[in-house]
């Protein structure tokens, strides 16, 4: 086996395992909401605080006092706070609210509408019509969303209106989460940026932690929350980043489809979630937009080679 083949194998394994951890964390959150009556805002606050501290600790071990370097530049510090409050916190909160009002499978799929909103934003910002592949992606995503939320029936919703609203907002938040930190990620380590963003993004939710208090979890609930923080956030993110060192970002983006796949299989098999055929087709169409968006990047890579 060549070194290149071995590296690609590590990249594939890293992104698949990492995104599966993300998908499992959504299913675990659904279990906490439905069976242990954990409040979404409380869980998001705990997740951001716990994962933020772990990521910053990991960065401090690797970079020492360099973990604080981002705060030495006022402009970058301002961008970090904006990313934390307008990108990180909303992306976590809207997703968990979509899970609580619906289920992890549909919430995770609706979150993948993020590329659709990125296309729209970039077209408006550049004052240019979207590319042909972008237009196709928009149409496919809209058809998929229609099938997912209505099961193909015009007169009713298959999901609770709140689940649809928060799911779509999760897609919007995923777009802002992707766009806002671009300047920071060019100058600083990813774990440093995300760690601080998680810690700061959790600050508005700290009062919720104090008011709500610790729910009656038992050892199962504690283990579930620990899984969400450690595996569903810390390890998932680190594995995803590791994959980028071995395989192209376009390939990583396509393999991220293992996140909704894992969430769907887990919730159907273990949590009793039922999905109609139209919902499955709609979910596949939404995920197809990720593949469509990755095609131009893959073609460009082939030309360069």
Beta strands, then each sheet from edge to edge (+ up, - down):
end
